Amino acid sequence: MKWLFTVLFCVSVSYVLFAQKATLVRVYDLNGKKIAVGKILTTTDTSVQLRVMTGDTIDLPIPGVGKLKTRRSAGHNILVTSLAGAVALAILGAATAQPDAMLFDYSAGEGAAAGAILGLPLGAAFGGLSMLFKKVEVYPIKGNLQYWKTVRHSLSLQRR
């Protein structure tokens, strides 16, 4: 049985490692206002096609694009790590509960609640620290097709 779980774990990890991931970008207009967030499907010499979060595809003409930013925002990183910390410490708190202990006696529910309360700020702190090492790439296009050709080339190298 242990062998089966090990094989299933290795198979699931290999799926994740070899999955083709499209580049997530945030698109801003010439005034700096965010106009779209999505994953790049295709690019042409004059436009970029995105799959937005709703599943729809949109075509954005390059003369209306000011800049592209890759990666997720800091808030996303902090939210995900704080939730992961809360869940992990809640499970740990519930698993280590000893209701009949002499010194620290607490139930599984109390341990889970305490773990979640401690895990949220700890996870958020780790998420904030990870932002120091996370490189967000900004590609200024300014509606210029020559700039877009350079950006398009570097994005195609990044997706390989």
Biotite code that builds the C-alpha atoms (Angstrom):
import biotite.structure as struc

atoms = struc.array([
    struc.Atom([0.000, 0.000, 0.000], chain_id="A", res_id=1, res_name="MET", atom_name="CA", element="C"),
    struc.Atom([2.850, 2.353, 0.844], chain_id="A", res_id=2, res_name="LYS", atom_name="CA", element="C"),
    struc.Atom([4.387, 1.576, -2.531], chain_id="A", res_id=3, res_name="TRP", atom_name="CA", element="C"),
    struc.Atom([1.142, 2.504, -4.312], chain_id="A", res_id=4, res_name="LEU", atom_name="CA", element="C"),
    struc.Atom([0.992, 5.900, -2.605], chain_id="A", res_id=5, res_name="PHE", atom_name="CA", element="C"),
    struc.Atom([4.630, 6.548, -3.512], chain_id="A", res_id=6, res_name="THR", atom_name="CA", element="C"),
    struc.Atom([3.987, 5.738, -7.176], chain_id="A", res_id=7, res_name="VAL", atom_name="CA", element="C"),
    struc.Atom([0.844, 7.887, -7.271], chain_id="A", res_id=8, res_name="LEU", atom_name="CA", element="C"),
    struc.Atom([2.726, 10.761, -5.649], chain_id="A", res_id=9, res_name="PHE", atom_name="CA", element="C"),
    struc.Atom([5.551, 10.535, -8.206], chain_id="A", res_id=10, res_name="CYS", atom_name="CA", element="C"),
    struc.Atom([3.080, 10.445, -11.098], chain_id="A", res_id=11, res_name="VAL", atom_name="CA", element="C"),
    struc.Atom([1.212, 13.503, -9.809], chain_id="A", res_id=12, res_name="SER", atom_name="CA", element="C"),
    struc.Atom([4.463, 15.426, -9.319], chain_id="A", res_id=13, res_name="VAL", atom_name="CA", element="C"),
    struc.Atom([5.573, 14.587, -12.853], chain_id="A", res_id=14, res_name="SER", atom_name="CA", element="C"),
    struc.Atom([2.293, 15.928, -14.248], chain_id="A", res_id=15, res_name="TYR", atom_name="CA", element="C"),
    struc.Atom([2.876, 19.204, -12.460], chain_id="A", res_id=16, res_name="VAL", atom_name="CA", element="C"),
    struc.Atom([6.497, 19.471, -13.546], chain_id="A", res_id=17, res_name="LEU", atom_name="CA", element="C"),
    struc.Atom([5.809, 18.883, -17.217], chain_id="A", res_id=18, res_name="PHE", atom_name="CA", element="C"),
    struc.Atom([2.596, 20.859, -17.529], chain_id="A", res_id=19, res_name="ALA", atom_name="CA", element="C"),
    struc.Atom([2.732, 23.588, -20.134], chain_id="A", res_id=20, res_name="GLN", atom_name="CA", element="C"),
    struc.Atom([2.041, 26.856, -18.393], chain_id="A", res_id=21, res_name="LYS", atom_name="CA", element="C"),
    struc.Atom([1.048, 29.954, -20.290], chain_id="A", res_id=22, res_name="ALA", atom_name="CA", element="C"),
    struc.Atom([2.481, 33.261, -19.153], chain_id="A", res_id=23, res_name="THR", atom_name="CA", element="C"),
    struc.Atom([0.097, 35.213, -16.921], chain_id="A", res_id=24, res_name="LEU", atom_name="CA", element="C"),
    struc.Atom([0.175, 38.928, -17.701], chain_id="A", res_id=25, res_name="VAL", atom_name="CA", element="C"),
    struc.Atom([-1.539, 42.061, -16.526], chain_id="A", res_id=26, res_name="ARG", atom_name="CA", element="C"),
    struc.Atom([-2.099, 44.496, -19.393], chain_id="A", res_id=27, res_name="VAL", atom_name="CA", element="C"),
    struc.Atom([-2.184, 48.261, -18.845], chain_id="A", res_id=28, res_name="TYR", atom_name="CA", element="C"),
    struc.Atom([-3.321, 50.932, -21.285], chain_id="A", res_id=29, res_name="ASP", atom_name="CA", element="C"),
    struc.Atom([-1.336, 54.031, -22.234], chain_id="A", res_id=30, res_name="LEU", atom_name="CA", element="C"),
    struc.Atom([-2.668, 55.884, -19.151], chain_id="A", res_id=31, res_name="ASN", atom_name="CA", element="C"),
    struc.Atom([-1.510, 53.161, -16.736], chain_id="A", res_id=32, res_name="GLY", atom_name="CA", element="C"),
    struc.Atom([-4.990, 51.711, -16.089], chain_id="A", res_id=33, res_name="LYS", atom_name="CA", element="C"),
    struc.Atom([-5.242, 47.902, -15.925], chain_id="A", res_id=34, res_name="LYS", atom_name="CA", element="C"),
    struc.Atom([-7.393, 46.753, -18.842], chain_id="A", res_id=35, res_name="ILE", atom_name="CA", element="C"),
    struc.Atom([-6.958, 42.960, -18.769], chain_id="A", res_id=36, res_name="ALA", atom_name="CA", element="C"),
    struc.Atom([-5.501, 40.069, -16.800], chain_id="A", res_id=37, res_name="VAL", atom_name="CA", element="C"),
    struc.Atom([-5.003, 36.713, -18.440], chain_id="A", res_id=38, res_name="GLY", atom_name="CA", element="C"),
    struc.Atom([-2.743, 34.116, -19.953], chain_id="A", res_id=39, res_name="LYS", atom_name="CA", element="C"),
    struc.Atom([-1.164, 34.669, -23.345], chain_id="A", res_id=40, res_name="ILE", atom_name="CA", element="C"),
    struc.Atom([-2.604, 32.382, -26.010], chain_id="A", res_id=41, res_name="LEU", atom_name="CA", element="C"),
    struc.Atom([-1.064, 33.832, -29.165], chain_id="A", res_id=42, res_name="THR", atom_name="CA", element="C"),
    struc.Atom([0.731, 36.928, -30.326], chain_id="A", res_id=43, res_name="THR", atom_name="CA", element="C"),
    struc.Atom([0.917, 38.615, -33.705], chain_id="A", res_id=44, res_name="THR", atom_name="CA", element="C"),
    struc.Atom([2.890, 41.592, -34.953], chain_id="A", res_id=45, res_name="ASP", atom_name="CA", element="C"),
    struc.Atom([0.037, 43.937, -34.027], chain_id="A", res_id=46, res_name="THR", atom_name="CA", element="C"),
    struc.Atom([-1.954, 42.229, -31.240], chain_id="A", res_id=47, res_name="SER", atom_name="CA", element="C"),
    struc.Atom([-1.909, 39.872, -28.286], chain_id="A", res_id=48, res_name="VAL", atom_name="CA", element="C"),
    struc.Atom([-4.622, 37.321, -27.557], chain_id="A", res_id=49, res_name="GLN", atom_name="CA", element="C"),
    struc.Atom([-5.380, 36.509, -23.908], chain_id="A", res_id=50, res_name="LEU", atom_name="CA", element="C"),
    struc.Atom([-7.518, 33.957, -22.122], chain_id="A", res_id=51, res_name="ARG", atom_name="CA", element="C"),
    struc.Atom([-9.011, 35.920, -19.242], chain_id="A", res_id=52, res_name="VAL", atom_name="CA", element="C"),
    struc.Atom([-10.084, 34.437, -15.905], chain_id="A", res_id=53, res_name="MET", atom_name="CA", element="C"),
    struc.Atom([-13.676, 33.886, -17.098], chain_id="A", res_id=54, res_name="THR", atom_name="CA", element="C"),
    struc.Atom([-12.404, 31.587, -19.866], chain_id="A", res_id=55, res_name="GLY", atom_name="CA", element="C"),
    struc.Atom([-13.153, 34.027, -22.692], chain_id="A", res_id=56, res_name="ASP", atom_name="CA", element="C"),
    struc.Atom([-10.499, 35.106, -25.175], chain_id="A", res_id=57, res_name="THR", atom_name="CA", element="C"),
    struc.Atom([-9.835, 38.721, -26.017], chain_id="A", res_id=58, res_name="ILE", atom_name="CA", element="C"),
    struc.Atom([-7.671, 40.363, -28.653], chain_id="A", res_id=59, res_name="ASP", atom_name="CA", element="C"),
    struc.Atom([-5.823, 43.497, -27.613], chain_id="A", res_id=60, res_name="LEU", atom_name="CA", element="C"),
    struc.Atom([-4.341, 45.726, -30.328], chain_id="A", res_id=61, res_name="PRO", atom_name="CA", element="C"),
    struc.Atom([-0.803, 46.782, -29.444], chain_id="A", res_id=62, res_name="ILE", atom_name="CA", element="C"),
    struc.Atom([-1.298, 50.513, -30.236], chain_id="A", res_id=63, res_name="PRO", atom_name="CA", element="C"),
    struc.Atom([-3.591, 50.671, -27.170], chain_id="A", res_id=64, res_name="GLY", atom_name="CA", element="C"),
    struc.Atom([-1.250, 48.807, -24.804], chain_id="A", res_id=65, res_name="VAL", atom_name="CA", element="C"),
    struc.Atom([1.027, 50.765, -22.486], chain_id="A", res_id=66, res_name="GLY", atom_name="CA", element="C"),
    struc.Atom([2.826, 47.954, -20.670], chain_id="A", res_id=67, res_name="LYS", atom_name="CA", element="C"),
    struc.Atom([2.679, 44.291, -19.659], chain_id="A", res_id=68, res_name="LEU", atom_name="CA", element="C"),
    struc.Atom([3.503, 42.944, -16.207], chain_id="A", res_id=69, res_name="LYS", atom_name="CA", element="C"),
    struc.Atom([4.182, 39.293, -15.531], chain_id="A", res_id=70, res_name="THR", atom_name="CA", element="C"),
    struc.Atom([3.647, 37.299, -12.336], chain_id="A", res_id=71, res_name="ARG", atom_name="CA", element="C"),
    struc.Atom([0.984, 37.741, -9.717], chain_id="A", res_id=72, res_name="ARG", atom_name="CA", element="C"),
    struc.Atom([0.639, 40.668, -7.389], chain_id="A", res_id=73, res_name="SER", atom_name="CA", element="C"),
    struc.Atom([1.957, 40.765, -3.813], chain_id="A", res_id=74, res_name="ALA", atom_name="CA", element="C"),
    struc.Atom([-1.527, 40.396, -2.356], chain_id="A", res_id=75, res_name="GLY", atom_name="CA", element="C"),
    struc.Atom([-2.018, 37.054, -4.095], chain_id="A", res_id=76, res_name="HIS", atom_name="CA", element="C"),
    struc.Atom([1.237, 35.709, -2.694], chain_id="A", res_id=77, res_name="ASN", atom_name="CA", element="C"),
    struc.Atom([0.406, 36.836, 0.843], chain_id="A", res_id=78, res_name="ILE", atom_name="CA", element="C"),
    struc.Atom([-3.130, 35.436, 0.667], chain_id="A", res_id=79, res_name="LEU", atom_name="CA", element="C"),
    struc.Atom([-2.049, 32.008, -0.557], chain_id="A", res_id=80, res_name="VAL", atom_name="CA", element="C"),
    struc.Atom([0.763, 31.616, 1.977], chain_id="A", res_id=81, res_name="THR", atom_name="CA", element="C"),
    struc.Atom([-1.368, 32.847, 4.878], chain_id="A", res_id=82, res_name="SER", atom_name="CA", element="C"),
    struc.Atom([-4.093, 30.314, 4.041], chain_id="A", res_id=83, res_name="LEU", atom_name="CA", element="C"),
    struc.Atom([-1.499, 27.557, 3.679], chain_id="A", res_id=84, res_name="ALA", atom_name="CA", element="C"),
    struc.Atom([0.020, 28.476, 7.041], chain_id="A", res_id=85, res_name="GLY", atom_name="CA", element="C"),
    struc.Atom([-3.382, 28.540, 8.734], chain_id="A", res_id=86, res_name="ALA", atom_name="CA", element="C"),
    struc.Atom([-4.385, 25.141, 7.354], chain_id="A", res_id=87, res_name="VAL", atom_name="CA", element="C"),
    struc.Atom([-1.025, 23.523, 8.130], chain_id="A", res_id=88, res_name="ALA", atom_name="CA", element="C"),
    struc.Atom([-0.902, 24.770, 11.718], chain_id="A", res_id=89, res_name="LEU", atom_name="CA", element="C"),
    struc.Atom([-4.589, 23.988, 12.274], chain_id="A", res_id=90, res_name="ALA", atom_name="CA", element="C"),
    struc.Atom([-3.962, 20.383, 11.252], chain_id="A", res_id=91, res_name="ILE", atom_name="CA", element="C"),
    struc.Atom([-0.868, 20.263, 13.438], chain_id="A", res_id=92, res_name="LEU", atom_name="CA", element="C"),
    struc.Atom([-2.768, 21.736, 16.387], chain_id="A", res_id=93, res_name="GLY", atom_name="CA", element="C"),
    struc.Atom([-5.607, 19.257, 16.014], chain_id="A", res_id=94, res_name="ALA", atom_name="CA", element="C"),
    struc.Atom([-3.257, 16.297, 15.570], chain_id="A", res_id=95, res_name="ALA", atom_name="CA", element="C"),
    struc.Atom([-1.206, 17.079, 18.677], chain_id="A", res_id=96, res_name="THR", atom_name="CA", element="C"),
    struc.Atom([-4.187, 17.621, 20.978], chain_id="A", res_id=97, res_name="ALA", atom_name="CA", element="C"),
    struc.Atom([-3.985, 15.842, 24.334], chain_id="A", res_id=98, res_name="GLN", atom_name="CA", element="C"),
    struc.Atom([-7.191, 16.434, 26.287], chain_id="A", res_id=99, res_name="PRO", atom_name="CA", element="C"),
    struc.Atom([-5.946, 14.413, 29.279], chain_id="A", res_id=100, res_name="ASP", atom_name="CA", element="C"),
    struc.Atom([-2.481, 15.973, 29.599], chain_id="A", res_id=101, res_name="ALA", atom_name="CA", element="C"),
    struc.Atom([-1.367, 17.327, 32.954], chain_id="A", res_id=102, res_name="MET", atom_name="CA", element="C"),
    struc.Atom([0.088, 20.645, 31.844], chain_id="A", res_id=103, res_name="LEU", atom_name="CA", element="C"),
    struc.Atom([-1.262, 21.648, 28.428], chain_id="A", res_id=104, res_name="PHE", atom_name="CA", element="C"),
    struc.Atom([-4.630, 20.008, 28.000], chain_id="A", res_id=105, res_name="ASP", atom_name="CA", element="C"),
    struc.Atom([-6.630, 21.123, 24.975], chain_id="A", res_id=106, res_name="TYR", atom_name="CA", element="C"),
    struc.Atom([-9.096, 19.499, 22.636], chain_id="A", res_id=107, res_name="SER", atom_name="CA", element="C"),
    struc.Atom([-8.615, 18.947, 18.908], chain_id="A", res_id=108, res_name="ALA", atom_name="CA", element="C"),
    struc.Atom([-10.948, 21.855, 18.128], chain_id="A", res_id=109, res_name="GLY", atom_name="CA", element="C"),
    struc.Atom([-9.038, 24.223, 20.391], chain_id="A", res_id=110, res_name="GLU", atom_name="CA", element="C"),
    struc.Atom([-5.749, 23.076, 18.853], chain_id="A", res_id=111, res_name="GLY", atom_name="CA", element="C"),
    struc.Atom([-7.084, 23.626, 15.345], chain_id="A", res_id=112, res_name="ALA", atom_name="CA", element="C"),
    struc.Atom([-8.368, 27.099, 16.225], chain_id="A", res_id=113, res_name="ALA", atom_name="CA", element="C"),
    struc.Atom([-5.099, 28.103, 17.882], chain_id="A", res_id=114, res_name="ALA", atom_name="CA", element="C"),
    struc.Atom([-3.113, 26.732, 14.939], chain_id="A", res_id=115, res_name="GLY", atom_name="CA", element="C"),
    struc.Atom([-5.221, 28.668, 12.446], chain_id="A", res_id=116, res_name="ALA", atom_name="CA", element="C"),
    struc.Atom([-4.902, 31.875, 14.465], chain_id="A", res_id=117, res_name="ILE", atom_name="CA", element="C"),
    struc.Atom([-1.121, 31.498, 14.638], chain_id="A", res_id=118, res_name="LEU", atom_name="CA", element="C"),
    struc.Atom([-0.787, 30.233, 11.062], chain_id="A", res_id=119, res_name="GLY", atom_name="CA", element="C"),
    struc.Atom([-2.480, 33.182, 9.353], chain_id="A", res_id=120, res_name="LEU", atom_name="CA", element="C"),
    struc.Atom([0.062, 35.853, 10.374], chain_id="A", res_id=121, res_name="PRO", atom_name="CA", element="C"),
    struc.Atom([3.011, 33.472, 10.058], chain_id="A", res_id=122, res_name="LEU", atom_name="CA", element="C"),
    struc.Atom([1.979, 32.497, 6.542], chain_id="A", res_id=123, res_name="GLY", atom_name="CA", element="C"),
    struc.Atom([1.404, 36.137, 5.623], chain_id="A", res_id=124, res_name="ALA", atom_name="CA", element="C"),
    struc.Atom([4.883, 36.986, 6.908], chain_id="A", res_id=125, res_name="ALA", atom_name="CA", element="C"),
    struc.Atom([6.417, 34.261, 4.747], chain_id="A", res_id=126, res_name="PHE", atom_name="CA", element="C"),
    struc.Atom([4.427, 35.523, 1.764], chain_id="A", res_id=127, res_name="GLY", atom_name="CA", element="C"),
    struc.Atom([5.677, 39.043, 2.367], chain_id="A", res_id=128, res_name="GLY", atom_name="CA", element="C"),
    struc.Atom([9.256, 37.822, 2.639], chain_id="A", res_id=129, res_name="LEU", atom_name="CA", element="C"),
    struc.Atom([8.945, 35.822, -0.561], chain_id="A", res_id=130, res_name="SER", atom_name="CA", element="C"),
    struc.Atom([7.958, 39.015, -2.380], chain_id="A", res_id=131, res_name="MET", atom_name="CA", element="C"),
    struc.Atom([11.454, 40.347, -1.740], chain_id="A", res_id=132, res_name="LEU", atom_name="CA", element="C"),
    struc.Atom([12.856, 37.587, -3.938], chain_id="A", res_id=133, res_name="PHE", atom_name="CA", element="C"),
    struc.Atom([10.093, 37.510, -6.532], chain_id="A", res_id=134, res_name="LYS", atom_name="CA", element="C"),
    struc.Atom([10.961, 39.241, -9.766], chain_id="A", res_id=135, res_name="LYS", atom_name="CA", element="C"),
    struc.Atom([8.057, 40.968, -11.492], chain_id="A", res_id=136, res_name="VAL", atom_name="CA", element="C"),
    struc.Atom([8.942, 41.727, -15.078], chain_id="A", res_id=137, res_name="GLU", atom_name="CA", element="C"),
    struc.Atom([7.564, 44.916, -16.607], chain_id="A", res_id=138, res_name="VAL", atom_name="CA", element="C"),
    struc.Atom([7.581, 45.279, -20.377], chain_id="A", res_id=139, res_name="TYR", atom_name="CA", element="C"),
    struc.Atom([6.965, 48.881, -21.498], chain_id="A", res_id=140, res_name="PRO", atom_name="CA", element="C"),
    struc.Atom([5.326, 48.906, -24.919], chain_id="A", res_id=141, res_name="ILE", atom_name="CA", element="C"),
    struc.Atom([3.838, 52.424, -25.047], chain_id="A", res_id=142, res_name="LYS", atom_name="CA", element="C"),
    struc.Atom([1.777, 51.482, -28.108], chain_id="A", res_id=143, res_name="GLY", atom_name="CA", element="C"),
    struc.Atom([4.968, 51.189, -30.165], chain_id="A", res_id=144, res_name="ASN", atom_name="CA", element="C"),
    struc.Atom([5.146, 48.208, -32.527], chain_id="A", res_id=145, res_name="LEU", atom_name="CA", element="C"),
    struc.Atom([8.965, 48.158, -32.439], chain_id="A", res_id=146, res_name="GLN", atom_name="CA", element="C"),
    struc.Atom([8.918, 47.799, -28.636], chain_id="A", res_id=147, res_name="TYR", atom_name="CA", element="C"),
    struc.Atom([6.295, 45.080, -29.028], chain_id="A", res_id=148, res_name="TRP", atom_name="CA", element="C"),
    struc.Atom([8.530, 43.035, -31.344], chain_id="A", res_id=149, res_name="LYS", atom_name="CA", element="C"),
    struc.Atom([11.247, 42.996, -28.678], chain_id="A", res_id=150, res_name="THR", atom_name="CA", element="C"),
    struc.Atom([8.773, 42.102, -25.929], chain_id="A", res_id=151, res_name="VAL", atom_name="CA", element="C"),
    struc.Atom([7.177, 39.420, -28.076], chain_id="A", res_id=152, res_name="ARG", atom_name="CA", element="C"),
    struc.Atom([10.537, 37.791, -28.675], chain_id="A", res_id=153, res_name="HIS", atom_name="CA", element="C"),
    struc.Atom([11.452, 37.769, -24.974], chain_id="A", res_id=154, res_name="SER", atom_name="CA", element="C"),
    struc.Atom([8.024, 36.388, -24.010], chain_id="A", res_id=155, res_name="LEU", atom_name="CA", element="C"),
    struc.Atom([8.394, 33.554, -26.524], chain_id="A", res_id=156, res_name="SER", atom_name="CA", element="C"),
    struc.Atom([11.771, 32.673, -24.990], chain_id="A", res_id=157, res_name="LEU", atom_name="CA", element="C"),
    struc.Atom([10.242, 32.782, -21.505], chain_id="A", res_id=158, res_name="GLN", atom_name="CA", element="C"),
    struc.Atom([7.460, 30.325, -22.390], chain_id="A", res_id=159, res_name="ARG", atom_name="CA", element="C"),
    struc.Atom([9.866, 27.611, -23.600], chain_id="A", res_id=160, res_name="ARG", atom_name="CA", element="C"),
])
